[in-house]
């Protein structure tokens, strides 16, 4: 399982460069920033190397400068350090810190394999694949080593837009100043290993952040079921999915959950209220509704289209999932924009593409743009779930348990979200995603979606 720091900023290359330039304009020198970065990496390398010999790989740019600072500091602390550097001209701070290294420097081709390798060849500025000979040497030196990458493994597109052939890999990546999109999403995210964040002490712009464990308070002393939230879940062609969502809503904090549809005789729990399809108009007109959920197992027939129409016409906050997103398609954008009440979409990537098109750019940018376009909060599901709101706020959950890749878990997430809307408002999406992932970890490996529901209470209890 990859580890990520909570509530960590995520900046793309241009934003990170701008933050550094602003720091320089404020009086911070490039040399000082490089020393700070090299010190942060050296601390982690010394801790993780466990006394083993270390080989630092240095490129000609600032990433290589960080590597030379790291090498000097490690040697001053008694670590057995070797340095291998790429040929090429250096300049500025990178040249100056390189001059402070008094030890030997070998070429990559002549470097001997060591048990710990620090990859400082290329950082976030790379926009093309590594040269074949360089990729071959990098693979030779890191194949059997414990690898610590400075900022990103060499050859990885930091903005997560594309996958370059020959890119390096790491067991640990030390992100400098902020996480980058490639740390949390994209085609090469698995090359990062565990991601650590080194604070460089410079001001950063408002940016997407990784989600953190939420704070969820108990209901007020005088709370009642309607104050906690009346949730309506609309059942369709595959009623089991709607039942999962409804049960999840009950267990995630809703005060009253109604399952509407023809499949009303569905067994436990008895706390779940069943209403026939003929009562839909009355149910959706109830002013006490905290949320309406449509989509799990809805199907794509005429009946499903009618239920979507009714849900869109409701004045209650609306969660649109699964089949409803696919059935709405691109035309759904204008229909959702026309709503006055808050709307939440919970697509997986295929459903997202059906409504917004495949587009270009990384998942973070595409989801943020779509949320602005549709004027709704989007929970773009996956191992790297991206939550984007219509006011431009973006959060990322980058490490969902892979056991969630089983039928029904998305229905459970939609139900959790519907339940959290009344107490949490816009924070409901991040709460739901965190609770969903935590319940999965509590459930252990190879669970069925139903098992998640039984762990939601414990997940909520951890949020006090």
Order of alpha helices (4+ residues) and beta strands (2+ residues): beta-alpha-alpha-beta-alpha-beta-alpha-beta-alpha-beta-beta-alpha-beta-beta-alpha-beta-alpha-beta-beta-alpha-beta-alpha-beta-alpha-alpha-beta-alpha-alpha-beta-beta-beta-alpha-alpha-alpha-alpha
